[in-house]
Amino acid sequence: MNYFTIKDIENLCGIKAHTLRVWEQRYKLFIAKRKESLHRIYDNDDLKELLRISFLYHNGHKISKIAELSREEIHQLVQNSCVQENNHEVFVHQLIEAGLDFDKEKFEKIINCVAMRLGLDRSITDVFYPFLHRIGLLWMTNNIIPAQEHFVSHIIRKKIILAIDGLEVNKTTDNVLLFAPEGEFHEIPLLAVNYFFRKNNNYTTYFGTNVSRESLNYFLQLHPADCLYTHIITRLDNCGLESYVCSLCNDFPGKQIVVSGPAVQCIQQQPANLKILHSLEEMMAFAKQRSQKV
C-alpha cells in the first residue's frame, strides 16, 4: 500500500492543498487520515477517489454538487463524461488507477481504447506523456515503488515498439542515431522520438538506453550518421551533464547534436552544432523539418 502527502495529491490532481483542506472542512467531502504528527496522508483508494473528484471539478461540476454524490455516483459520472466528451484527462486518471493496482488487463484495455480513439500520435502527446509525468512525480517522491513504474512502462513501451515496427522508411545517407547516455534508463521518451522521426520518413538507428561513448564511437566509425539525438531525464551527476553534451559536440564537430528532456534546462553552453529541444512539440516539429530537407 502506498501513502501520499497532501502535496503529492496536489501535484497529481491539480488541486491546491489549501482547496483540499477547505473541501474537507466545508463539505465534509473527503476526510483525510492523519499520521501521529497530525499531517494528512492518503492511500491508493483515497487517490483514486480524489482523481475522479478533480476530473469532475475541472470539467465544470460544482464542488457542492459533487459532495452530494456517493462514490458510485461519482464513478459513473466520470465514466459518462469520458464517453460523451472524449476528455483525455480521464484516461490519464484511469491509467494511474490501473497502474497503482497492477491491473494489467485494465491497463491494456485503456491503452488500446485510447489508441483506437485518438491514434498513436495523439495518444503519445495527449495521454501517455501526461500520464508518465504524473507517475514520475510519484517515483521522485518515493510514493510509487519501482515495480509499478516498470509495470506501466513496459506496456506503453510495447505499444510504441509495435507501431514503430509497422513504419517503413527509405534508407538514406541522412541517418539519425538515437540513444540515451550511460546512467539514463528512461526509454519511453526516446522511443516516442524514434516513432515521430520514422513517422516523418526519417531514417533512424536506435541504440536505446545506457549507451557508452565507446559504442557510439565504434558505430560512427563504420556507419554514417549526420545527427546524434539523445533524451535525458536524469542529470547523470551534479555537474556532469553539460560537460557530457559539450564533449559530444567537440568530438563530433561535423554532426548535429540534438538534446531533449527535463535535464537539459541546466545546460548553459551552446556550441554551434548543438540544438536543444525543450518540449515534445519542438521535437515533433524538428522531425518534420528534417524530413522536408531530405
Sine and cosine of phi, psi and omega as CSV:
sin_phi,cos_phi,sin_psi,cos_psi,sin_omega,cos_omega
0.00,0.00,0.76,-0.64,0.05,-1.00
-1.00,-0.05,0.49,-0.87,0.09,-1.00
-0.81,-0.59,0.63,-0.78,-0.10,-0.99
-0.83,-0.56,0.55,-0.83,0.10,-1.00
-1.00,0.09,0.17,-0.99,0.04,-1.00
-0.91,0.42,-0.46,0.89,0.07,-1.00
-0.93,0.36,-0.64,0.77,0.08,-1.00
-0.86,0.51,-0.71,0.70,0.00,-1.00
-0.89,0.46,-0.64,0.77,0.04,-1.00
-0.86,0.51,-0.71,0.70,-0.01,-1.00
-0.92,0.40,-0.63,0.77,-0.09,-1.00
-0.98,0.18,-0.57,0.82,-0.10,-0.99
-0.98,-0.18,-0.27,0.96,-0.02,-1.00
0.96,0.28,0.43,0.90,0.02,-1.00
-0.86,-0.51,0.78,-0.62,-0.07,-1.00
-0.88,0.47,0.55,-0.83,0.00,-1.00
-0.85,0.52,-0.62,0.79,0.02,-1.00
-0.88,0.48,-0.66,0.75,0.01,-1.00
-0.90,0.43,-0.65,0.76,0.04,-1.00
-0.87,0.49,-0.65,0.76,0.01,-1.00
-0.91,0.41,-0.64,0.77,0.02,-1.00
-0.90,0.44,-0.69,0.72,0.01,-1.00
-0.87,0.49,-0.66,0.75,-0.01,-1.00
-0.89,0.46,-0.68,0.74,-0.07,-1.00
-0.98,0.19,-0.66,0.75,-0.13,-0.99
-0.99,0.12,-0.67,0.74,-0.12,-0.99
-0.94,-0.33,-0.04,1.00,-0.10,-1.00
0.78,0.63,0.55,0.84,-0.12,-0.99
-0.94,0.34,-0.64,0.77,-0.05,-1.00
-0.47,-0.89,0.92,-0.39,-0.01,-1.00
-0.99,-0.10,0.94,-0.33,-0.06,-1.00
-0.95,0.31,0.44,-0.90,0.14,-0.99
-0.97,0.26,0.28,-0.96,-0.04,-1.00
-0.79,-0.61,0.65,-0.76,0.17,-0.99
-0.98,0.20,0.10,-0.99,0.04,-1.00
-0.87,0.50,-0.48,0.88,0.04,-1.00
-0.98,0.21,-0.04,1.00,-0.02,-1.00
0.97,0.24,0.08,1.00,0.10,-0.99
-0.95,0.32,0.63,-0.78,0.01,-1.00
-0.93,0.36,0.64,-0.77,0.11,-0.99
-0.71,-0.71,0.46,-0.89,-0.07,-1.00
-0.73,-0.69,0.62,-0.78,0.04,-1.00
-0.98,-0.22,-0.12,-0.99,-0.04,-1.00
-0.84,0.54,-0.71,0.70,-0.02,-1.00
-0.91,0.42,-0.62,0.79,0.05,-1.00
-0.88,0.48,-0.69,0.72,-0.01,-1.00
-0.88,0.48,-0.69,0.73,0.00,-1.00
-0.87,0.50,-0.71,0.70,-0.01,-1.00
-0.90,0.44,-0.67,0.74,-0.03,-1.00
-0.94,0.34,-0.53,0.85,0.10,-0.99
-0.88,0.47,-0.65,0.76,0.00,-1.00
-0.94,0.35,-0.66,0.75,0.02,-1.00
-0.90,0.44,-0.69,0.73,-0.02,-1.00
-0.91,0.41,-0.58,0.81,0.04,-1.00
-0.88,0.48,-0.73,0.68,0.00,-1.00
-0.90,0.44,-0.68,0.74,-0.01,-1.00
-0.88,0.47,-0.68,0.73,-0.01,-1.00
-0.97,0.26,-0.15,0.99,0.03,-1.00
-0.93,-0.37,0.47,0.88,0.22,-0.98
0.99,-0.11,0.00,1.00,0.01,-1.00
-0.99,0.11,0.74,-0.68,0.00,-1.00
-0.94,0.33,0.65,-0.76,-0.06,-1.00
-0.91,0.42,-0.52,0.85,0.03,-1.00
-0.90,0.44,-0.55,0.84,0.02,-1.00
-0.97,0.22,-0.64,0.77,0.04,-1.00
-0.87,0.49,-0.61,0.79,-0.04,-1.00
-0.90,0.44,-0.37,0.93,-0.01,-1.00
-0.99,0.13,-0.20,0.98,-0.09,-1.00
-1.00,0.00,0.47,-0.88,0.13,-0.99
-0.98,0.18,0.20,-0.98,0.04,-1.00
-0.86,0.51,-0.65,0.76,0.00,-1.00
-0.91,0.41,-0.64,0.77,0.01,-1.00
-0.92,0.38,-0.62,0.78,0.06,-1.00
-0.89,0.46,-0.73,0.69,-0.01,-1.00
-0.87,0.49,-0.69,0.73,0.00,-1.00
-0.92,0.40,-0.61,0.79,0.01,-1.00
-0.91,0.41,-0.62,0.79,0.06,-1.00
-0.90,0.43,-0.70,0.72,0.00,-1.00
-0.88,0.48,-0.68,0.74,0.01,-1.00
-0.91,0.41,-0.60,0.80,0.02,-1.00
-0.90,0.43,-0.60,0.80,0.01,-1.00
-0.88,0.47,-0.70,0.72,-0.05,-1.00
-0.95,0.33,-0.69,0.73,-0.12,-0.99
-0.97,0.23,-0.62,0.78,-0.15,-0.99
-0.96,-0.29,-0.17,0.99,-0.03,-1.00
0.79,0.61,0.68,0.73,-0.05,-1.00
-0.99,0.14,0.85,-0.53,-0.11,-0.99
-0.94,0.33,-0.44,0.90,-0.04,-1.00
-0.88,0.48,-0.55,0.83,-0.01,-1.00
-0.91,0.41,-0.53,0.85,0.06,-1.00
-0.91,0.41,-0.64,0.77,0.04,-1.00
-0.87,0.49,-0.70,0.71,0.01,-1.00
-0.89,0.45,-0.67,0.74,-0.01,-1.00
-0.91,0.41,-0.60,0.80,0.03,-1.00
-0.92,0.39,-0.62,0.79,0.05,-1.00
-0.89,0.46,-0.70,0.71,0.02,-1.00
-0.86,0.50,-0.77,0.63,-0.04,-1.00
-0.90,0.43,-0.61,0.79,0.01,-1.00
-0.91,0.40,-0.66,0.75,0.01,-1.00
-0.90,0.45,-0.52,0.85,-0.04,-1.00
-1.00,-0.06,0.02,1.00,-0.09,-1.00
0.82,0.58,0.61,0.79,-0.04,-1.00
-1.00,0.00,1.00,0.02,-0.10,-0.99
-0.88,0.47,-0.72,0.69,-0.05,-1.00
-0.89,0.46,-0.70,0.71,-0.01,-1.00
-0.91,0.41,-0.68,0.73,-0.03,-1.00
-0.88,0.47,-0.73,0.68,-0.01,-1.00
-0.92,0.40,-0.58,0.82,0.03,-1.00
-0.89,0.45,-0.68,0.74,0.02,-1.00
-0.91,0.41,-0.70,0.71,0.02,-1.00
-0.85,0.53,-0.73,0.69,-0.02,-1.00
-0.92,0.40,-0.62,0.78,0.04,-1.00
-0.89,0.45,-0.70,0.71,0.01,-1.00
-0.88,0.47,-0.72,0.70,-0.04,-1.00
-0.90,0.44,-0.64,0.77,0.01,-1.00
-0.93,0.36,-0.61,0.79,-0.08,-1.00
-0.98,0.19,-0.63,0.77,-0.12,-0.99
-0.96,-0.28,-0.34,0.94,-0.21,-0.98
0.99,0.12,0.37,-0.93,-0.12,-0.99
-0.93,0.37,-0.59,0.81,-0.02,-1.00
-0.82,0.57,-0.81,0.59,-0.04,-1.00
-0.96,0.27,-0.44,0.90,0.09,-1.00
-0.87,0.49,-0.69,0.72,0.00,-1.00
-0.91,0.41,-0.76,0.65,-0.11,-0.99
-0.96,0.27,-0.61,0.79,-0.16,-0.99
-0.99,-0.16,-0.32,0.95,-0.07,-1.00
-0.81,-0.59,-0.84,0.55,-0.11,-0.99
-0.89,0.46,-0.74,0.68,-0.03,-1.00
-0.90,0.45,-0.76,0.65,0.05,-1.00
-0.85,0.52,-0.63,0.78,0.02,-1.00
-0.89,0.46,-0.74,0.67,-0.03,-1.00
-0.91,0.41,-0.50,0.86,0.08,-1.00
-0.90,0.44,-0.69,0.72,0.01,-1.00
-0.91,0.42,-0.69,0.72,0.03,-1.00
-0.88,0.48,-0.61,0.79,0.04,-1.00
-0.88,0.48,-0.61,0.80,0.05,-1.00
-0.89,0.45,-0.66,0.75,0.04,-1.00
-0.90,0.44,-0.69,0.73,-0.04,-1.00
-0.89,0.45,-0.67,0.74,-0.04,-1.00
-0.93,0.36,-0.42,0.91,0.03,-1.00
-0.99,-0.15,0.23,0.97,0.06,-1.00
0.89,0.46,0.43,0.90,0.01,-1.00
-0.96,-0.26,0.18,0.98,0.18,-0.98
-0.66,-0.75,0.74,-0.67,-0.06,-1.00
-0.98,0.20,0.45,-0.89,-0.03,-1.00
-0.81,0.59,-0.56,0.83,-0.01,-1.00
-0.86,0.51,-0.60,0.80,0.01,-1.00
-0.93,0.36,-0.65,0.76,0.03,-1.00
-0.90,0.43,-0.69,0.73,0.03,-1.00
-0.89,0.45,-0.63,0.78,-0.03,-1.00
-0.87,0.50,-0.79,0.62,-0.06,-1.00
-0.95,0.30,-0.60,0.80,-0.04,-1.00
-0.91,0.42,-0.62,0.78,-0.04,-1.00
-0.88,0.48,-0.67,0.75,-0.05,-1.00
-0.93,0.38,-0.70,0.72,0.02,-1.00
-0.92,0.39,-0.66,0.76,0.02,-1.00
-0.84,0.55,-0.71,0.70,-0.01,-1.00
-0.88,0.48,-0.64,0.77,-0.01,-1.00
-0.90,0.44,-0.68,0.73,-0.03,-1.00
-0.94,0.33,-0.64,0.76,0.00,-1.00
-0.88,0.48,-0.67,0.74,0.03,-1.00
-0.87,0.49,-0.63,0.77,0.02,-1.00
-0.92,0.38,-0.64,0.77,0.02,-1.00
-0.89,0.45,-0.66,0.75,-0.01,-1.00
-0.88,0.47,-0.42,0.91,0.01,-1.00
-1.00,0.07,-0.01,1.00,-0.01,-1.00
-0.98,-0.18,0.84,-0.54,0.06,-1.00
-0.98,-0.21,0.77,-0.64,-0.04,-1.00
-0.82,-0.58,0.71,-0.70,0.05,-1.00
-0.94,0.35,0.78,-0.63,-0.02,-1.00
-0.95,0.32,0.76,-0.65,0.04,-1.00
-0.77,-0.64,0.08,-1.00,0.05,-1.00
-0.97,0.23,-0.26,0.96,0.04,-1.00
-1.00,0.07,0.99,-0.12,-0.11,-0.99
-0.92,-0.39,0.74,-0.67,0.08,-1.00
-0.98,-0.20,0.84,-0.55,0.04,-1.00
-0.99,-0.11,0.89,-0.45,-0.07,-1.00
-0.97,-0.25,0.75,-0.66,-0.01,-1.00
-0.32,-0.95,0.30,-0.96,0.21,-0.98
-0.87,-0.49,0.64,-0.77,-0.11,-0.99
-0.95,0.33,0.17,-0.99,0.06,-1.00
-0.82,0.57,0.72,-0.69,-0.01,-1.00
1.00,-0.08,-0.17,0.99,0.02,-1.00
-0.95,-0.31,0.88,-0.47,-0.10,-0.99
-0.89,-0.46,0.04,1.00,0.02,-1.00
-0.98,0.18,0.93,-0.36,-0.16,-0.99
-0.98,-0.18,-0.49,0.87,-0.15,-0.99
-0.86,0.50,-0.68,0.73,0.06,-1.00
-0.86,0.51,-0.61,0.79,0.01,-1.00
-0.93,0.36,-0.62,0.78,0.07,-1.00
-0.90,0.44,-0.63,0.77,0.04,-1.00
-0.89,0.45,-0.65,0.76,0.07,-1.00
-0.87,0.50,-0.71,0.70,0.00,-1.00
-0.87,0.49,-0.67,0.74,0.01,-1.00
-0.87,0.50,-0.75,0.66,-0.06,-1.00
-0.94,0.34,-0.56,0.83,0.10,-0.99
-0.87,0.49,-0.78,0.63,-0.07,-1.00
-0.95,0.32,-0.52,0.85,0.08,-1.00
-0.89,0.46,-0.50,0.87,0.03,-1.00
-0.99,-0.11,0.35,0.94,0.10,-0.99
0.90,0.43,0.56,0.83,0.14,-0.99
-0.99,-0.11,0.76,-0.65,0.03,-1.00
-0.98,0.20,0.78,-0.63,-0.05,-1.00
-0.79,-0.61,0.45,-0.89,0.23,-0.97
-0.89,-0.46,0.84,-0.54,-0.13,-0.99
-0.96,-0.26,0.89,-0.46,0.01,-1.00
-0.99,-0.16,-0.32,0.95,0.01,-1.00
0.99,0.12,-0.44,-0.90,-0.13,-0.99
-0.99,-0.15,0.23,-0.97,0.11,-0.99
0.82,0.58,0.75,0.66,-0.07,-1.00
-1.00,-0.09,0.77,-0.64,-0.01,-1.00
-0.98,0.18,0.37,-0.93,0.07,-1.00
-0.90,0.44,-0.56,0.83,0.01,-1.00
-0.88,0.48,-0.64,0.77,0.02,-1.00
-0.91,0.42,-0.66,0.75,0.04,-1.00
-0.89,0.46,-0.75,0.66,-0.03,-1.00
-0.86,0.51,-0.70,0.72,-0.04,-1.00
-0.90,0.43,-0.71,0.71,0.00,-1.00
-0.89,0.46,-0.70,0.71,-0.09,-1.00
-0.95,0.32,-0.33,0.94,0.11,-0.99
-0.95,0.32,-0.43,0.90,-0.11,-0.99
-0.95,-0.30,-0.39,0.92,-0.10,-0.99
-0.72,-0.69,0.59,-0.81,0.01,-1.00
-0.98,0.22,0.59,-0.81,0.14,-0.99
-0.40,-0.92,0.83,-0.56,-0.05,-1.00
-1.00,-0.09,-0.11,0.99,-0.04,-1.00
-0.61,-0.79,0.76,-0.65,0.11,-0.99
-0.94,-0.34,0.83,-0.56,-0.07,-1.00
-0.86,-0.52,0.79,-0.61,0.04,-1.00
-0.73,-0.68,0.59,-0.81,0.03,-1.00
-0.89,-0.46,0.81,-0.58,-0.14,-0.99
-0.80,-0.60,0.84,-0.54,0.08,-1.00
-0.97,-0.24,-0.72,0.70,0.07,-1.00
-0.98,0.20,0.58,-0.81,-0.05,-1.00
-0.99,0.11,0.12,0.99,0.00,-1.00
0.94,0.35,-0.88,0.48,0.19,-0.98
-0.36,-0.93,-0.12,-0.99,-0.16,-0.99
-0.86,0.51,-0.62,0.79,-0.06,-1.00
-0.67,-0.74,0.23,0.97,-0.11,-0.99
-1.00,0.10,-0.28,0.96,-0.09,-1.00
-0.91,0.41,-0.76,0.65,-0.02,-1.00
-0.89,0.47,-0.64,0.77,0.05,-1.00
-0.88,0.47,-0.66,0.75,-0.01,-1.00
-0.89,0.45,-0.74,0.68,-0.03,-1.00
-0.90,0.43,-0.68,0.73,0.00,-1.00
-0.91,0.41,-0.57,0.82,0.03,-1.00
-0.93,0.37,-0.57,0.82,0.09,-1.00
-0.87,0.48,-0.71,0.70,-0.01,-1.00
-0.89,0.45,-0.64,0.77,-0.02,-1.00
-0.95,0.30,-0.63,0.78,-0.05,-1.00
-0.96,0.26,-0.43,0.90,-0.02,-1.00
-0.80,-0.60,0.91,0.42,-0.12,-0.99
-0.91,0.42,-0.40,0.92,-0.01,-1.00
-1.00,0.03,0.07,1.00,-0.04,-1.00
-0.88,-0.48,0.50,-0.87,0.08,-1.00
-0.99,0.13,0.79,-0.61,0.04,-1.00
-0.97,-0.24,0.88,-0.48,-0.03,-1.00
-0.90,-0.44,0.77,-0.64,-0.06,-1.00
-0.78,-0.63,0.70,-0.71,0.09,-1.00
-0.68,-0.73,0.10,-0.99,0.02,-1.00
0.91,-0.41,0.35,-0.94,-0.04,-1.00
-0.84,0.54,-0.53,0.85,-0.08,-1.00
-0.94,0.35,-0.31,0.95,-0.11,-0.99
-0.94,0.34,-0.18,0.98,0.01,-1.00
-0.88,0.47,-0.38,0.93,-0.04,-1.00
-1.00,0.04,-0.03,1.00,-0.01,-1.00
-0.99,0.16,0.86,-0.52,-0.02,-1.00
-0.98,-0.20,-0.68,0.73,0.00,-1.00
-0.95,0.31,0.53,-0.85,-0.01,-1.00
-0.67,-0.75,1.00,0.10,0.09,-1.00
-0.84,0.54,0.33,-0.94,-0.10,-0.99
-0.88,0.48,-0.53,0.85,-0.05,-1.00
-0.99,-0.12,0.25,0.97,0.01,-1.00
-0.98,-0.20,0.72,-0.70,0.11,-0.99
-0.80,-0.60,0.80,-0.59,0.00,-1.00
-0.95,-0.30,0.78,-0.62,0.05,-1.00
-0.94,-0.34,0.81,-0.59,-0.16,-0.99
-0.99,-0.14,-0.07,1.00,-0.04,-1.00
-0.44,-0.90,0.26,-0.97,0.07,-1.00
-0.89,0.46,-0.59,0.81,0.01,-1.00
-0.89,0.45,-0.66,0.75,0.04,-1.00
-0.91,0.42,-0.62,0.78,0.03,-1.00
-0.90,0.44,-0.69,0.72,0.00,-1.00
-0.90,0.44,-0.64,0.77,0.03,-1.00
-0.91,0.41,-0.61,0.79,0.02,-1.00
-0.91,0.42,-0.68,0.73,0.03,-1.00
-0.88,0.47,-0.64,0.77,0.00,-1.00
-0.93,0.37,-0.65,0.76,0.01,-1.00
-0.90,0.44,-0.66,0.76,0.01,-1.00
-0.89,0.46,-0.64,0.77,-0.04,-1.00
-0.91,0.42,-0.49,0.87,-0.01,-1.00
-0.97,0.24,-0.36,0.93,0.00,-1.00
-1.00,0.07,-0.40,0.92,-0.08,-1.00
-0.96,0.29,0.00,0.00,0.00,0.00
